[in-house]
């Protein structure tokens, strides 16, 4: 699911949610949610240059992801965060 909110034609805020669920486990007795993934992203795109022939955008986002029960040592959830700063060209 990825909703967008257009503040004005040059500024777009977005969020994204992704859920991956395991329907079956390989080994009997394994918890049913083992390996499930939850991912949430928020970000924005700002277009300082927009013409009918070309465009340029700053694209920034923050992501949080959790995978259930997959820590190799403690068998707890693995969680990580990331930041992305980039730019897009459109010709």
SULMOZI-V434720 format. One record per backbone hydrogen bond with DSSP energy under -0.5 kcal/mol. CO is the residue of the C=O (numbers start at 1). NH is the residue of the N-H. E is the energy in kcal/mol with one decimal. If there is no record, write none. Layout:
co | nh | e
CO | NH | E
CO | NH | E
This chain:
co | nh | e
1 | 17 | -2.5
3 | 15 | -1.8
5 | 7 | -0.9
5 | 13 | -2.7
8 | 11 | -2.0
10 | 47 | -2.9
11 | 7 | -1.7
11 | 8 | -1.3
12 | 45 | -2.6
13 | 5 | -3.1
14 | 43 | -2.3
16 | 41 | -2.7
18 | 39 | -2.6
19 | 21 | -0.5
20 | 37 | -2.5
21 | 23 | -0.5
27 | 30 | -1.5
31 | 34 | -1.6
33 | 36 | -2.0
36 | 68 | -2.6
37 | 20 | -2.6
38 | 66 | -2.6
39 | 18 | -2.7
40 | 64 | -2.6
41 | 16 | -2.8
42 | 62 | -3.0
43 | 14 | -2.5
44 | 60 | -2.3
45 | 12 | -2.6
46 | 48 | -0.8
46 | 58 | -2.8
49 | 56 | -2.2
54 | 51 | -2.5
55 | 90 | -2.4
56 | 49 | -1.1
57 | 88 | -2.7
58 | 46 | -2.2
59 | 86 | -2.2
60 | 44 | -2.4
61 | 84 | -2.8
62 | 42 | -2.2
63 | 82 | -2.2
64 | 40 | -2.6
65 | 80 | -2.4
66 | 38 | -2.4
67 | 70 | -0.8
67 | 78 | -2.6
68 | 35 | -2.8
71 | 75 | -1.6
76 | 71 | -2.4
77 | 79 | -0.5
78 | 67 | -2.8
80 | 65 | -2.7
82 | 63 | -2.8
84 | 61 | -2.2
86 | 59 | -2.6
88 | 57 | -2.3
90 | 55 | -2.4
